[in-house]
Amino acid sequence: MRLSTHAAVFVSVIGLTAGLPISAGHALDASRQWLAGSAIVDALSGKTIEGSYASGRAFIERYLPDGRVEYVEGNRMIGGHWSVTEGTLCTIYDNDPTGGCFRVTRAGANCFEFYFAARTEAAAPGPEDRKPKWTARGSIPGEGAACQDGADV
């Protein structure tokens, strides 16, 4: 796992893919704040997230302590690396153009929301004149109450 300005620790709730729908109208609620890079690492390193996208499509993403990421959606599994770069969680996949960097916030003690910020670590944290767009949410299995279905994000 790497932790630096341009090549650090991640996953793309979280491994979120390039072809995923990005919901146009979901800005960050003023009561929520972006997790700092160290908080993202503390919360996700060595953990698995089970989540869903705005479309309802389910995914599982594992953020291994060595910086590797495993992404599963249906019968599709891809690997890559995760990093925390410029305050974003980046999931970059091996031989697959999907992934990107996401701002992360908590919508509950065990509910993470991911907002697309940039396609690559080099482009993180994304343009200052564009707000990140809500993409997905997920929880760590076995660590308390999960995200509520149908929540207004």
Backbone torsions as a table, in degrees:
resi	resn	phi	psi	omega
1	MET	NA	140.0	-178.3
2	ARG	-115.7	146.6	176.0
3	LEU	-136.2	103.3	178.2
4	SER	-154.7	-178.9	-178.7
5	THR	-64.8	-42.0	-176.7
6	HIS	-115.1	-5.9	179.1
7	ALA	-149.2	86.2	-175.2
8	ALA	-125.2	-142.1	-168.5
9	VAL	-101.8	130.1	174.6
10	PHE	-155.2	-165.3	167.0
11	VAL	-177.3	154.3	175.9
12	SER	-101.4	89.0	167.2
13	VAL	-30.5	-15.2	52.3
14	ILE	106.5	76.0	-160.8
15	GLY	70.9	26.7	-172.2
16	LEU	-70.2	139.8	-167.9
17	THR	-96.6	159.0	-177.1
18	ALA	-63.5	-34.0	-177.0
19	GLY	-84.9	4.9	-177.0
20	LEU	-76.5	146.5	176.3
21	PRO	-69.2	138.5	177.1
22	ILE	-113.9	117.5	-176.0
23	SER	-66.5	128.7	-172.0
24	ALA	-75.3	-30.3	-169.8
25	GLY	-107.1	20.6	-174.0
26	HIS	-106.8	89.9	175.6
27	ALA	-88.3	159.6	-179.7
28	LEU	-66.8	128.9	175.9
29	ASP	-61.5	138.3	-176.9
30	ALA	-60.5	-22.3	-178.8
31	SER	-80.4	-10.4	179.9
32	ARG	-105.3	152.2	179.0
33	GLN	-128.4	151.1	176.6
34	TRP	-65.4	140.7	173.0
35	LEU	-72.3	140.1	174.7
36	ALA	-72.2	160.9	-178.9
37	GLY	-52.4	-46.2	-179.1
38	SER	-65.1	-34.1	178.0
39	ALA	-69.2	-35.1	176.5
40	ILE	-64.5	-46.9	179.0
41	VAL	-60.4	-48.8	-179.2
42	ASP	-59.5	-40.0	-176.3
43	ALA	-76.5	-34.3	-168.8
44	LEU	-113.0	-23.1	-177.3
45	SER	-60.6	125.9	-179.3
46	GLY	80.2	7.5	-175.7
47	LYS	-111.7	166.7	175.2
48	THR	-119.2	137.0	175.6
49	ILE	-110.6	133.8	169.0
50	GLU	-111.0	124.0	-174.6
51	GLY	-149.4	-171.5	177.3
52	SER	-149.7	155.0	178.1
53	TYR	-91.3	173.2	177.8
54	ALA	-55.3	-32.2	-179.7
55	SER	-73.0	-12.5	-176.2
56	GLY	95.2	-7.8	179.3
57	ARG	-64.2	130.5	-177.4
58	ALA	-89.3	152.4	175.6
59	PHE	-148.9	162.1	172.2
60	ILE	-130.0	136.2	177.5
61	GLU	-136.6	130.9	-180.0
62	ARG	-110.5	126.5	179.1
63	TYR	-105.1	92.7	-175.5
64	LEU	-71.1	146.5	-177.1
65	PRO	-59.4	-23.1	-179.4
66	ASP	-84.5	4.8	178.2
67	GLY	94.7	-3.4	176.1
68	ARG	-81.0	154.5	176.3
69	VAL	-129.5	143.8	174.1
70	GLU	-123.1	126.0	-177.4
71	TYR	-117.4	130.2	179.8
72	VAL	-128.3	128.7	174.8
73	GLU	-140.1	108.4	-175.3
74	GLY	62.9	-126.7	178.7
75	ASN	-89.7	1.0	-176.7
76	ARG	-94.0	127.3	174.9
77	MET	-131.3	129.9	176.8
78	ILE	-132.7	152.2	178.2
79	GLY	-113.2	172.7	179.3
80	GLY	172.4	-150.5	176.1
81	HIS	-131.4	156.9	175.0
82	TRP	-121.8	151.7	178.1
83	SER	-150.4	162.2	169.5
84	VAL	-109.5	115.7	-173.4
85	THR	-129.8	122.2	178.4
86	GLU	51.8	40.8	178.3
87	GLY	76.3	13.0	178.0
88	THR	-119.7	154.3	173.4
89	LEU	-92.4	117.8	-178.5
90	CYS	-109.6	134.9	173.9
91	THR	-123.0	113.4	-177.9
92	ILE	-116.7	123.8	-172.4
93	TYR	-100.2	147.2	178.1
94	ASP	-69.0	128.5	174.4
95	ASN	51.0	33.4	-179.6
96	ASP	-148.4	125.7	-175.2
97	PRO	-77.1	-2.6	-179.5
98	THR	-78.2	167.5	-179.3
99	GLY	116.3	-170.1	-179.9
100	GLY	156.4	-169.3	-179.0
101	CYS	-117.7	138.8	-171.0
102	PHE	-134.3	140.0	167.9
103	ARG	-76.8	145.2	-176.8
104	VAL	-125.0	138.6	174.3
105	THR	-137.7	162.3	175.6
106	ARG	-101.0	131.8	175.1
107	ALA	-106.5	10.6	-179.9
108	GLY	171.7	173.7	-178.1
109	ALA	-58.3	-33.6	179.8
110	ASN	-131.1	47.6	177.8
111	CYS	-142.7	114.9	-179.8
112	PHE	-107.5	137.0	174.5
113	GLU	-114.6	141.8	-175.8
114	PHE	-118.1	132.7	-178.5
115	TYR	-122.1	119.6	-177.8
116	PHE	-61.2	130.6	-179.8
117	ALA	-120.0	-41.4	-176.2
118	ALA	-158.7	155.2	-179.0
119	ARG	-79.8	-28.9	-176.1
120	THR	-131.3	162.4	175.9
121	GLU	-62.4	-37.5	-179.9
122	ALA	-63.9	-28.5	-178.5
123	ALA	-90.8	-8.0	-179.5
124	ALA	-68.5	142.7	9.8
125	PRO	-90.6	11.1	-179.3
126	GLY	98.1	170.9	-178.2
127	PRO	-61.7	135.8	-179.7
128	GLU	-67.1	-24.8	-177.4
129	ASP	-88.8	7.3	-179.8
130	ARG	-126.6	129.0	178.1
131	LYS	-79.2	138.5	174.3
132	PRO	-59.6	148.0	-177.7
133	LYS	-107.1	136.7	179.5
134	TRP	-60.8	133.0	-176.2
135	THR	-123.3	-45.3	-173.7
136	ALA	-159.4	169.5	174.0
137	ARG	-144.8	154.1	-179.7
138	GLY	-163.5	166.4	-177.7
139	SER	-131.3	160.8	176.1
140	ILE	-92.2	116.8	-179.0
141	PRO	-57.5	137.3	176.9
142	GLY	80.3	4.7	-179.5
143	GLU	-114.4	46.7	176.1
144	GLY	93.6	-172.0	-176.8
145	ALA	-54.9	132.9	179.9
146	ALA	-87.5	179.5	177.2
147	CYS	-59.5	145.0	175.9
148	GLN	-79.8	132.8	174.8
149	ASP	-67.0	144.2	175.5
150	GLY	73.1	14.2	179.7
151	ALA	-64.5	149.2	-179.8
152	ASP	-86.3	101.8	179.2
153	VAL	-109.4	NA	NA
